[in-house]
Amino acid sequence: MPATPPGPIRADGPSPAHFPHFPHFDAADQGYLTKRETVSGSGADLQLRSLLDRQQFFDPTGEAERAGISSAAWPLFGMLWPSGRMLAHVMQSFDLAGKHILELGCGLALASVVVHRRGGDVTASDNHPLAGDFLRQNLLLNVLPVMKYRNADWLATGFEDKALGFFDLIIGSDVLYDRGQPLALSQFIARHASPGAQVLIVDPDRGNRASFTRRMDALGYSHSQTRLTALPEGGTYKGRLLSYVGATAPAPE
């Protein structure tokens, strides 16, 4: 892997002809400063292009307003968060065999990239207009083949994507930070989880965890949790891995 360059860099990469499933995107040409981060602790090191800081907002065409994303929230998808690192670490050793996997609110999709690199059948999803473009750039940066990505706004009232399908494993990190999210997330899971599906959420001890668990209980999911205290590359972390397992379909008579 190339050494990590100091400071902000341009979001360059191979021609879009080498990556036909995503439109060409150059973050620097779009008014953003980016950096390259080396991610350790989840298998071989990965290089991730992320936004330089939380001040990176550039929206001359009004995409943020149309997506209902505030200027303060707009850059958050492009930051590498501790909970995302924890989820990627979990997925490095998780049994992927035969599982159709969906990551919700993927942001930079580190966990999905780890699953993809291991040969897992994974779809990354987010509602941010730039998330798919950054995923394309990061796959190129790590010399990985194309992977599946869907725009999925599971917080939107009545959002439904019938083409998204059903999944055996649904994963996410820090997706319970708003009071309305336990209801919206549980409803989305109910629409897209296969019978017996497992849901894994890395949660940095947000106050909405109990509400989400109650809603998953009402859907027939059993649950357990594991305390997480250390980041995979070193340093402390305060949070939990929440695991929910759905009931399997009844055996035919």
N, C-alpha and C positions, 0 to 999 in steps of 0.2 A: 504494500500500500504506500502511496506517496506520503511524504512528511506533511504535517499540518502547517500551512503557511501562516505567518502572523497577520493579524488585522483583517479588515474586510477584503473580500475578493469578488471578482465578477462571477456571475452564475453562467459560465460558459459550458459547452459540452458538445458532443457529436451532433451531426446534422439530424433534424427530425425524421429524415428518411430512414434512419436506423431504428426508429422507435415510433412506428406508425399509429399506435393506439392513443397517443397523447398529442395535443397541439404543441408546436415549438414554443418555448418559453425561456426568456432570459430575464431573471429578476433584476439585474442591473439596468437593463434597457427599460424596465417597467418602473424605475424610480426607487428601487430597494437596495440597501446595502446588506450583504450577506457575509457569513463566515463559514469556515469549514471546521467541523469538530470531529475528533477521533473518539469513537465510542468503544469502550472496553468492557469486558465482563460478561458478554453474551456470545461466546464463541470467538472466532477470529475478529480482530478489530474491524469496525465499519467506519467509513467516512460519511458524514452527513452534512449537507449544506443546510444552514438554518438562517433565519433573519439575525442581523447583527444585534438588535436590541428591541425593546418594546416601543420604541419611537417610530418604527418603520410602518408608516401609513401613507399610501399613495393611491387615490381612488378617483381619477379624473372622469371616469365614465359612470360613476354612481353604482358600482357593483355592490359596495358595502350596504348602501341604503336599500337596494333591491333585495339583498339577502337578509336584511334585518340585523346586521352586525355593526355595532358601534365602533367608532374610531379607536377607542381604548381596547376593545376586544379583538379587533381585526388582526393585530400581529401575533396573537397568542398561539395560533395554530402552528406558526413557524418557529417556535421556541422548543428546545429539548428539555422536557420537564423531568424531575426525579421519578414521578410515578410512571412515566413512559419507559424510563430505563428499567424500573423494577419489572414491569410487564414483559419487556423484551427478555430480561433474564429468566423469568418464569417460563417463557415460551421456548427458550433454548433447550430445555430438557423435557418439555411436556410431550406426552405421547400424541403424535399427529396422525397415526395410521388410520386410514379410512375416514378421516374427519373432513367435513366441509366447514370452513372457518370464516367468520366475519369479525373484523375489528370495527368497532363503533367509535366515532369521534377521533379518528386516527391521528390528526395533526400531521406530524412528520412521518408517521407510520413506521416507527422503529420496530415495534413488535411484529408487524406484518412483514417487514423486510427480513427479520430473523426467521420467521416461519417460512417465507418464500425461499430463502437461501437453503433451508433444510429440506426443501422439496415438498412442503405442505401445500394443500389446496386452500388458498386464502384469498379473501377479497377485503381490501381496505376501503373504508368509507368515511366521509366527512361532509359537512355542509359548507365548508369554506371554498370559495371559488378558485383559490390558488393551491389547495392541498394536492390535487392530482398532478399539477405541474411540478411542484417540488418533489413529489414522489418519483416522477419520471426522471428528473435530474439526479436524484440520489441513487436510483437504480443504475443509471449510466455511470455515475461516479464510482460505483462498486462493481461494475462490469457484470451486472445481473440482468437476466432476461426480463421481458415485459411481464407484468402481473396485473391482476384484475383490480379495478378501482371503480367505485360507484359514488355519485353524489347522493347522500342520504341525510335528510334533515329530520331526524327522528324527534326533534323538539317541536316541529311544526304540527299544529292541530290537524288531525285527519291525514297526515302524510302516509302514503302507502305506495310502495313500489312493488307491484306484483311480479315484475321481472327479476327482482332481487332474489327471490326464492327462499329456501329454507336451509338452516345451518345446524350442524351437530355441536358446534362450539362457537360461542359468541364472547368476545373479549373486549375490554376497554380499560382505560386508565384515567382516573380523576374525572369521571363523568357525572358525579353527583354533587356538583358545587352549587347548584341552584335549587330552591325549594320545590319548583315544579318538575324537576327532572325524575324523581322516583316514579311518578305516575307515567310520564311520557316514555321513559325507558322501559318500564315493565310492559306497557302496551305494545311498544315496538317489538320487544322480545316475544311476546305472545303471538304476534303476527308472523314472525320469521324463524322461530325455533322449531326444529324437528322434534318428534316425540323422544323423550329421554335426553334431550340436549343438555349440555353443561354451559354455564355462564361463569366467566371469571372476570372479576373487577378488582383492579388495584386502587384502593381508596386511601388518601392521606388523612384519614380520620375526620372526614367532613361530617357535619351534623345531620346530613340527610340519609346516612347509612341505614338507620333503624327503620325509617319510613320505606325505603326501597325493599328491605328484607320483608317487611310486613306484606307488601304488595306481591312479592315473589312467593311468599307463603300462600297467599290467596290463590295464586295460579297453580298451586300444587307442587312447588319446588321445595326440596329439602335444602338445607344450607349449612355451611361451616365456614370458619374463618381462621386465618393464620396471621399472627403478628409478624410484621416485617420491620426490622430494625437497622439494617445496613444496606447501603447501595452496593451494587455488584462491583464497581470499580473502586470502592472504598468510601468512607464517609457514613454519616448516620442518616437514617430515614425513619420517619414515624408514620406508620400506616398499617393497613391490613390487606391481605388477599382474601377477597370474598368469593366463595364458591357456591353455586346453586346448581342443583341437578333436578331436571324435570322427570316426571313420571313417564314410563314407557307406555306405548300403546297397549291396550289389552290384547291378549292372545286371541286369535280367531277361534270360534267354537267349531 
